[in-house]
Each structure stands twice: as C-alpha cells, then as structure tokens.
Amino acid sequence: MKWDELRKDLVSTLTEDEQDEIALKVKIIGEILQARQERRITQMALEELSGVRQPVIARLENGETDPHLTTILKILRPLGKTLAVVPLKGDTTPR
C-alpha cells in the first residue's frame, strides 16, 4: 500500500475534531523545530536555555510524546515564540 492510500484510510477513521487536533500538534511541533533550526540551536543548547531535558525535546520533535502545555511554553520562550488563543474559523458560538 502506498503512503497516500494509507493516509486516506487512516484519516477516514478519524473524526473531524481528531483530524484538527493532529493537524494542530503537527503545526506546533513543526514551528518549534523550524525555529530551533533557523536559530541554529541544538537540542542540547535548547535544554540549557529552556530547562527542558534534551530527550524530552527529541521525543517532542519526533512526535513520540504529547507534552504538557508548560513544557511547550518553556521550549518556545528561548526560541522567541509563544502560543496564542484565537477564534476557530467559522465559530458561531455565542459569546
């Protein structure tokens, strides 16, 4: 089976909320990895800057863990990044 076929089969078994959650996690991890590489910071250097151990950073970047929000925030800060809460597209929930 080709990757595209496998992906379609997998995606079809997930709810829209599950797909959105996975996409958001991939985006956050991608931003962390890109920011670290752009700044030419090794995982070991990021450990020193963030206080988050290098193995945790490696597992996060490899998608092998679902880190706590505090861990993500600790990693983002020395990379010059933060998280923002924004409305969902098409959100019609009363405020």
C-alpha positions as CSV (number, residue, x, y, z in Angstrom):
1,M,0.0,0.0,0.0
2,K,1.3,3.5,-0.9
3,W,1.6,6.2,1.7
4,D,-1.2,8.3,0.2
5,E,-3.6,5.3,0.3
6,L,-2.6,4.5,3.9
7,R,-3.1,8.1,4.9
8,K,-6.6,8.3,3.3
9,D,-7.6,5.1,5.1
10,L,-6.3,6.4,8.4
11,V,-7.9,9.8,8.0
12,S,-11.2,8.3,7.1
13,T,-11.4,6.6,10.5
14,L,-10.8,9.8,12.5
15,T,-13.4,12.4,13.4
16,E,-13.0,16.0,12.2
17,D,-12.1,17.0,15.7
18,E,-9.4,14.3,15.9
19,Q,-8.0,15.4,12.5
20,D,-7.9,19.0,13.6
21,E,-6.1,18.1,16.9
22,I,-3.5,16.1,15.0
23,A,-3.0,18.9,12.5
24,L,-2.6,21.5,15.3
25,K,0.0,19.3,17.1
26,V,1.9,18.8,13.8
27,K,1.9,22.6,13.2
28,I,3.2,23.4,16.8
29,I,5.9,20.8,16.6
30,G,6.9,22.0,13.1
31,E,7.1,25.6,14.4
32,I,9.3,24.5,17.3
33,L,11.6,22.5,15.0
34,Q,11.8,25.2,12.4
35,A,12.6,28.0,14.9
36,R,15.3,25.9,16.6
37,Q,16.9,25.1,13.2
38,E,16.7,28.7,12.0
39,R,18.5,29.9,15.1
40,R,21.0,27.0,14.7
41,I,20.3,25.9,18.3
42,T,21.0,22.2,19.1
43,Q,18.6,20.2,21.3
44,M,21.3,20.3,24.0
45,A,21.6,24.1,23.8
46,L,17.8,24.4,23.9
47,E,17.8,22.2,27.0
48,E,20.2,24.7,28.7
49,L,18.0,27.7,27.5
50,S,14.6,26.2,28.4
51,G,15.3,23.8,31.3
52,V,13.5,21.0,29.3
53,R,15.7,18.0,29.1
54,Q,17.1,17.1,25.6
55,P,15.4,13.6,25.4
56,V,12.1,15.3,26.0
57,I,12.8,17.8,23.2
58,A,13.8,14.9,20.9
59,R,10.7,13.0,21.7
60,L,8.6,16.1,21.1
61,E,10.2,16.8,17.7
62,N,9.8,13.2,16.7
63,G,6.1,13.2,17.6
64,E,6.7,10.4,20.2
65,T,5.1,12.3,23.1
66,D,2.1,14.5,23.9
67,P,3.8,17.2,26.1
68,H,2.3,19.4,28.7
69,L,1.4,22.9,27.8
70,T,4.1,24.2,30.3
71,T,6.7,22.2,28.5
72,I,5.8,23.7,25.2
73,L,5.8,27.2,26.6
74,K,9.3,26.6,28.2
75,I,10.6,25.5,24.8
76,L,9.0,28.3,22.8
77,R,10.3,31.1,25.0
78,P,14.0,30.9,24.2
79,L,13.0,30.4,20.5
80,G,11.3,33.8,20.6
81,K,7.8,32.2,20.3
82,T,4.7,31.9,22.3
83,L,1.2,30.4,21.8
84,A,-1.9,32.4,21.1
85,V,-5.5,31.6,21.5
86,V,-7.6,32.7,18.5
87,P,-11.1,32.0,17.4
88,L,-11.7,29.0,15.2
89,K,-12.7,29.6,11.6
90,G,-16.4,29.7,11.3
91,D,-17.0,29.7,15.1
92,T,-20.6,30.8,15.7
93,T,-20.6,30.1,19.4
94,P,-22.4,32.9,21.3
95,R,-20.0,34.9,23.4
